[in-house]
Amino acid sequence: MSASNKLTVTIHFDLICPWCFIGKHQFAMARGKFTQMFPAVDVETVWQPVQLLPDVPASGLPFAEFYERRLGSPEAVRRRQKQVTQSASSVGLDLDLSAIERMPNTARAHHLLNRASAQGGVALYEALLDRLFAGYFQRGEDIGDAATLRALAAEVGLPSHIVDAAQADAGNVATTAAVEGVPHFGFNGRLSLSGARDAAILLMAMSKAVQVLPGIEGAGS
């Protein structure tokens, strides 16, 4: 398939960012509509990890205490969590932030995702990514814990030796590009958007990114 028939979407994210979970959900909807509009275009998704809090200990930190120090008071934490859960609910995601006990270091989980990609490509990567987001934001699971990661990996069919290899990967996660915030979406290196944008806005950006290339027309145009 020629380059003019391809859309590469690069997404910078971290697993502790609820807006990234919401953004992934919105992007999935936009991608579905895009493939209907542009059936001849091959969509490639490139996930780029960003560690927002690389200095969190490997064992994590108490979640409630961390956010009270960060935001200043329990009331401020409640307001922020209400904002996040309402935004998620408006697009069909139910979050349970009250179930989260640990603020994890996400290096282990990102290393596991990279191993999943090498094992099964983007499909396995995204399946594990869904499990990690859901485990953390909907079930309160500690995605910095090795045993938890092993269980989540098993749910998507990752062999135990792949999990063991990921646990042996050392160090924090280095990003390949500097971004102002996550989620951050790049479209064919021509357009970019930051934040958990509506599916309609993501779809518009995807459409613009391919329409500036020669030989691409939308379905029915």
N, C-alpha and C positions, 0 to 999 in steps of 0.2 A: 504493500500500500504506500503510495507516495506521501511525501511530507505534507502536501496540501490537503490530504484527507485525514489528518491526525490532529487531535487536540490533547495536549499534555497539561494536566492540572496538577500543580504542585501545592501541597497543603502542609504548612508548618503547624505543629500541635504539641500539646503535652497532655498526659493522661489525668492530671489533677485539675485540669481546667474544664469546668462544666460548660463553658461557652464552646469549647472544642467538641464536646459530645453533641451539643445542640447543632453546631455547625456541620458536623458530619451527617447528622440526620437530615438537615436541610439540603446538603449537597447531594445526598442519595436521591432525594426527590427531584432535584434539578437535573441530575444525570439521567434519571429515567425519562423525563420529558424531553431532554436534549436528544437522546437516541431515537425518539420518535420523530422529532423534527429533522434530524440530520442522520438518517440511517447509514449513509455512506462514510461517516466520519468515525474513525477509531479513537475512542477516549482512553487515554492512559492516565492513571492516577499515581502520583509519586508522593508518598508520605515522608515528610521530613521531621524527625524528632527535635523537640526543644525542651530542655530541662529548665523549667521556671525557677526551681528551688534546688539547685545542685548541692547546696550545703546542708540540706536536711540529712541527719544521720541515717545510715543504712537501716537501722531499726525503726526509723520514723519518729514522729513527735505526737503528743496528744493533740487531736484535731481541734477540740473546743478551745483549749488553752492557746494554741497557736493563733487561731483567728481572733480571739479576744485581744491578744497582744497586738495583732496586726491592725485591727479595726478600732480598738480602743475601749469597747464595752460589750457586754452580752447583748444589749439592745441593738447596737450597730450590727452585730453578727446576725441577729434575727431579721433585721431589715434587709440585709444583703441576701440572706438565704431565701427570704420570701420573694425577692426580685428574681432570683435565679430560678426558683421552682415554678413561679408563675410564667416566666418566659418559656421554660421547657414545656410546661403543660399546654401552652398556647399552640405548640406545634406537635402535640401528641406524645410527649415524653413525660413520664412520671418519675421524679427524682425523690429520694429519701435521704436528704443530707443529715437528718438526725441520727441515722444509723451508722454514720462514719465515726470511727473511734481514733484512727491513726491518720496523720498526714505523712504519706510515704515518700521516700526517695524513689524516683521513677526510673533510675538507671537500669535496674534488673529487668523491669518490664519492657523497656525499650530494647534492650539487648535481646530479649526473648522474641520480640516482634521482628527484629532483624533476622534472627535465625529462622523464624517461621517463613519469612519472605524467601530466604535461600532454599528452604525445603519445598514450599508449595506456591511461590509467587504471590501476586497481589491478592488473589482470592483468599488464601489462607491467612495472609497478613490482616486483611480486613475482617475476617471471621474472628480472629483472636482479638483484634482491636475492639470489635463489638462486645466481646465477652469481658474485656478489661474495663471498658467504660461502664457497662451494665453492672459488673461486679462491684465497682467502686461507688458509683453514684446511685444505684438502685438497691444494692444489697449490703452496702457498707463493708465490703471485703477489703482486706489489707493487701493491695496490689504491690506492695514493697516486700511482702513476705514470701520466702522461697516455696513454702508448702502450698500457699494459696496460688501462686503462679503455676505450680505443677498441676494442681487440680483444674485450673482454668485452661491450661494447655491441653490437658487430656480431653476436655469437652470438645475441642475442635480437632482432635485426632493427632496431636503432635506426639511423636515418640518420646519416651522418657530420656533417651540419650541426647536428644536435641535440647531438652530442658536443662539437662546437666551441663551441656556445653555452654548454654547461654549464661548459666549461673557462674561459670568460670571466666566469662568476659569481664575484664577489669575496667574500672574507672567510670567516670560520668560520661554522658553522651555529648559529643561535640556536634554542633549544628553546621550545616554546609553554607549557610547564608544568614546574614543578620536581618532580622525582621523587627518591626516596632512592637508587635504584639501577636498573640495567637487567639483564635485561628487566623491564619493568613493564607489566602488563596492566590496563586499565580496561574495565568492562563496563556499558554504558548509563549511565555516570556514577554507578552505585549501588554497585558492588563493585569491588575492586581487589586484585591480587596482584603481588608482586615475586619475581623469581627464576625460574629455569628449572624450573617446576613440571611434575609428571607430567601427561600428557594427561588422566587421569581427574580430577585436581583442577581443571584448566582447564574440562573439560566440566561439572563440578558447578557451577562459578561461572557459566558461560554459562547453564546451565539455571535457576539461581536468579534471574539477572538478568531473564529473560523471564517467569518464573512469577509474579513480583511485579506484573506488569502485567496489566490486565484483558483477558479474551478470549483468552488464550493457554493451550493445553493441549498436553502432550506426546503424541506418537503412541501410541495404544493406551491412553491414560489415560481 
